[in-house]
Amino acid sequence: MPELSLAFDLLVAALVGLAVGVEREWSGHSAGPDGRFAGARTFALLGTIGGFAGWFVRLGYPALAAVVAAGGVLLPIVAYWATMRRPGTTTDGTTEVAAVLVVALGLTAGLGLRTPASAAGSIIVVLLAEKSRLQQLLQRIDANEMRAALLFAVLALVILPVLPSGSYGPYGAFRPRQLWVVVLVFSALNFVGYIARRLIGETRGLAVTGLVGGFVSSTAVALGFSRRSRDEPQLALPLALGVVAACTVLIPRLFVVTSMLRPSLAWALVPVLGPVLLAGVAIIGLALWRERDTRPHRRGTPQTIGDAPAKAGNGPNPLGLSTSLQMAVAFQVVLFALAWMQQHAGQAGIIASATVLGLTDMDALTLSMTRFAADPAQVRTAAAAVGVGVLSNTALKATLVLTIGGPRYRVRAAAGLAVLAVGSAVGLLIGWPR
């Protein structure tokens, strides 16, 4: 029934305009000495004008549609010109621009694209209503973070599309576009970790610091906290808890990376890494419950893990681009090595390589396994290799704890890591390829 479809299209067009108009009236922009030209009714009519313009296009009358739409757009333009001529009027064209967008969204709905029109209209209303919060957010963004966001846009939107997607080199292991995706993924994770440290704060409890620091480098957390435990033995328990938290958050990070690059591997990792994740969560939950009267530190010198937060726009790049590039290079070297191992040593060689690589670089191991798991027959082997790497990495952290840490910290941290190792072993027994 074309008449019913038209009615729904026009209804959506009018409702989009009405929603924007209600927000303009609610926020006070349609009244007072600086009152703009339109309120809820005018905006609803502008949306309807756009809806009829879209309908005329569908009927095959583009000239008539252009005249109708131009009339709807011309009204806020003229209104803005007239408003700006009034003495003492504040320069603000938000309402007029919103009116032009309402006409455009009404035209979109009139063309039968109701969902895009409704979605865009909802976003516009939210942007208009949250003006003060957006301004507060912008005030908290420093020049360093803005540069990082712009740089990431260049990396993702300019460089990535021009890179070739084919396979090159020995064993076809060199894939430039896939390699650049690795840079983007880890730059994004570094940026998320940077923002999390700024929002949470690095002095609000060592467990939280270790948890956030684990997004950057759980090994760095273990090393830094072990050293600190010798100077501040009274912090043995929270430092040990921070190490366990950093090791625990490594597991969700691996799930995120594999989900983005190879979902089938992420599913295969659930039985392999699920037990160690549950063990870590249980340790953290039990420790926090037993120490529930302990309050996080609020004063003193911040303790940093990895890169310190940027200050006044002159700190390190939040993307950690140099680290991401190093990760990509390591990933490529590992790809060549694993391709050689797969050809000459089979599954046993892959597992042996994972044991060694897990000691130094879990991220490179995980990324290489996403490539290895491109063959569906090798998904379980790749998942087992990641599990072996996690167990090997846990053993390395336990060695750091036992050789560097203070006496009280050493016992507590080693006990927590031992529980995580048992969880890793259980996961390997469940998910081992047969």
N, C-alpha and C positions, 0 to 999 in steps of 0.2 A: 504494500500500500504506500505509494509515493507521498500521499498527503500526510500520513502519519509520520513517515520518516522526516519530511520537511518540518513538521511540528516539533519533533524532538530536536532537530538541528537548531531551529530558531530558539527553542527553550534553553538549550545549552548556551547559545550565544548570549541570550539575555541574562542568564544566571551568572555567567562569567563577568559580565559588566556590572551586575548588581553586587557581586561579592567585592569587586574592587571599589565600587562606589560606597558600599557600607563601611569599608575600612577607611576610606578618605573622610567620611563624615565622622566616624568614631574617633579618629585621630585629630579631629578639629581642623582639617585643612580646607574645609568648605565654608568656614564661618570666620568672623573676626575681621580685623583690618587687613590682614594678609590672606583673606579667604579666596580660594581659587574658584574656577568657573562652574564646577560640576559637583553634584552629590550623587546619592544612590540612584535616583530616578534617571538622571541624565546619563550616567554610565550604563545603566541597563538599556536605555534607548540607543546609545552608541554601539553597544554589542549587538543589538537587534539590527541596526543599519548594516553592520558588517555581515551579519547572518544573511540578510536579503541580498547583499552584493555577491556572496558566495553562491547563493541559490541562482541568481541570474547567470553566473558563469556556467553552472550546470545546465541551465536551459539553453545555452548557446547565445547569450547576449552579453559578450564581454565588454562592449562599449558602455552599455547601460550600467554594468557592474562597476566599471571604472569610475563613472560619474558619481554613483551612489557612495562608493568607498572614499573617493576624493572629497566629497562633501563632509563625510564623517571625520576625516583626518583634518580638513581645513578648519573645522570649528575649534578644536583645542589650540591650533596654531594662532588663529586670530585672537582667541581669548588670552593666550600668553602675551601676545604683542600688546593688547589693550591693558592687561594687568601691569606689565612692566612700565607703562607710561604713567601709572599713578605715582605721585610723590611718596617717597618713604617705603615703597614696597620692597620686601626682601626678595632677592633673586633666588628663585626656586622653581624649576620646571618639572618636578617629579610628577605632579598630578597631570599635567598636560601630556607628558610622555606616556604615562599610564593610560590616558585616554586613547592615544594613538594605538597603543598595543591592544587595547580592548577592541578597537575596530578590526585590527588584524586578526585577533583571535576569534572574533565573531565571524569574519570571512572564512577562517579555517573551519569553524563548526558548520557554517553554511555549505561548505564543500563536502560535508559528510565526515570530516575528521574530528569527531567529537572527543575522543580520548586525548589526542595531543592538545586540543584546545583547553579541555578541562585541566589537564596536568599543568600546562603552562600557566593557566590562570591561577591555580592554587599556589604555584611557586611565586608568582608576582604578588599575591596577597601576603604571603609569608614575608617576602622581602620588604614590603611596605610596612607591615606591622612590627617587624623586628628591627626598625631603624636604629634605635638606641643601642641595642645589643650588638649590632653590626659595627656601629661606631666604636663601642668599647673594645670589640675584638680587634679592629684595625689599629687602635691606639696601643694595643699590646704587642703588635707585630713590629719587630725592629727591622732595620735595613738588611741585616744578615739573613733573616728568614725570608724576606721578600726576594733577595737575590737567589736564594736556594730554590724558591718556588719557580722563579723565572727560568733558572738554569734547568730544572727538571722538565719544564715545558719544552725547552729547546731539545733536550736529550730525547724526549718521548715523541714530539711532534715534528721535529725537523730531521734529526739524525736517523732515528729508527726506520722511517719509511724509505730512505734512500739506500739502506744497506741491502746487499743481495741475500736472498734466502736459501741459496743452494748449499751443497756440501762440497768442500774442497780439501785438498791435502791428503796425507796418508790415512787410509781406512775411511775416508770421507768424514773425518772427525771435526773438521773446522767448518763451523756454520756461523758466519758473521752476525746475522740478525739474531739468532738464538743467543749468541754470546752477549750481544748488547741488551737483550731482555734480562739477562743475569745482572748486568750493571743497573738497570732500572729497578729490578725487584729489590736488590739490596740497598740501593739509594733510598727507595721508598721506606724500607724497614728502618734504616738509620734515621730518617726524618721522623718517622712515627716514634721511635725511641727517644729522640731529642725532644719532641713535643711532650711526650709523657713525662720526662724528667722535669720539664718546666712547669707542667700543670700539677704534678704530684709533689715535686720538691725532693731533693736528695738528702735532706736532713730529717725527714719524717719517719724515722725508723729504718734500721739496717735491713730488715727483711724486705721492705718495699724497695730500698735502694738496690739490693741484690736482685730482686724480681725484675726491676726495670733495667738494671745493668746487664741482665742475662739476654736481653734483646740485642745487645751489642756484642758481648763476648762473655760467656759464662766462665771461660778459663781465666780471663782477666779478673773477674770477680773473685774467683778462688785464690788467685795469686795475691791480689790486693788485700783481701780480708785476712789471709794467712799471715801476711807481713804485719798487718795492724794488730792482730791478736797478741803478738809478742810485746807490743808497746802498751796495749790497753787490755790486760788480762781480765778485767772486770766485765768486758763486753764479750766474753767467750760465747755465751749462748746466742745472743742476737747475731753475732758475726757468723756462727755456724749455721744459724737459720737462714741468713742471707745467702750463703753458699748453696744450701739445698734449694732455696727459691730460685737462684740463677740456673741451677741444673734442671730444675723442673720446667721453667719457662722455655728452655731450649726445645722441649718436645712440641708445644704448640707452634713454635717458630718453624720447625721442620714440617709440620702438617700444613702450615700456610704456604710454604714454598712449594711443596709437592702438589698441593691442591691447585695452585696457579699454573704449574707447568706440566703436571702429569696426574690428573685426578685418579686414574686407576691405581697408581702407586700409593696415593694417599689412603685409599680404601684398604689396600694390602697392609699398610703400616698400622692400622687400627689394632689388630691383635698383637702385633709385635711391640708397639710402643705404648699401648693402652695400660698395661700393668705398671710400668715405671711412672707414667703420669699419675695414675691413681695413688701409687706409693708416695710420690712427692707431695701431692695435694693433702694426703692424710697426715704426713709429717708436719707440714706447715700449719694445717688446721689444728692439730693436737697441740703444737707448741704455742700457737697464738691463744688457744683456749686456756692453757695452763698459765700463760703470762698475760692474761687479759687485763690485769691491773697495771701493767707496764705502759707508760705513755711514751709516744715517740719524741725524740729530741726536737726541740724547736729553736734552740739557739746553739751558737758555736760555729766553728768553721765547717762549711759543707765538705762532705767527703764525696769525691767524684769517682765514677767508674767509666773508663773509656774517656771520650772527649768531654771536657767541661762545657756547661751551657754557655752559649754565646752571650756577650754583653755589648750593649750599645752598638751593635752592628759590626764589631771588629773581631769576633771570635771565629773559631773554625767553622767551615761550611757544614750546616746540619745534615746535608746529604751524605757526608762522609765519602765524597766521590773518589778520593784516592784509594780508600779502603775497598770500595766497590770495584774499582779497576783492578786492583791487586787480586781481588776475589775472582774476577773474570779470567785473569791470566792463569791463576791457579786451577781454575775450573777447566780451562783449555788444556793445560798440561796433563791434568788427571784424565781427561777424555782420551788423549793419545795413549797414555799408559794403560788405561782400562781396555781400550780397543786392542792393544797388543796382547794384554793378559788374556782377554776373552778368546783371541785367536789361537794362542799357544798353550794356555793352561786351563781354560774352561771355567766352570763354576768355582772350583777350589781356589783358582788364582784370584777371582773376584773377591771372595771372602777374605783371603789373605791380604789383599790390597786394602780392603775396608778396615781391617784390624790396624794396619799401620797408619792409614790416612786419618782414621778417627782420633788418633792421638794428637794430631796437629790441626786438622781443619774439617770439622763436621759439615760446614756449609758446602765446601767444594765436593765432599763425598756425596752429599745429598743431591746436589745439582747434577753430578755425573750419573747418579743412579736414575734420575728422571730421564736422562737420555738413554741409558741402558734399558730402561723399562719400556722403551718404544716398541720392543718386541713383546707381545702379550705373554709369550711362553717364559719370559725372564722376569716378570713382575714380582713373583714371590722371592726369587733370588735377590733382586734389587732391594726388596723390603728387608730380607734377612741381612743383607750387607749393611744397610743403614742401622739395623738393630745391633749388629756386631760393632759398628763404629761408635754408637752411643755407649755401649758397655766399655769399649776401649777408652773412650773419652772420660768416662766416670773413673776408670782406674787411674788415668793421668791426674785428675783432680785430687783423688785420694792420696796419691804420691806427693803432690804439692802440699796438701794439708799436713801429712805426717812428717814431712821433712822441714817445713818452714814454720808451721803454726806453733802457738804456745801450748803448754800442756793441757789446760782445761779445754781450750778450743779444739785441740787435736782430737780428743776423745769424742766430743759431741759431733763435730763435723764428720769425722770418719764413720761414726755410727750411722749418721744420716745417709752418707754416700753408700755405705754397705747395704742399707735397705733399698736404695735406688738400684744398686747393682743386682740385688736379688730380683727386683721387679724386671730389670732388663733380661736376666736369665730366664725368668718365667715366660716373658714375651717371646723370646727366641725359641723356647720349647714349643710354644703354641703355634708360632708362625713359620717354623723352619720348613723349607721346601722339601717335599717328599716325592 
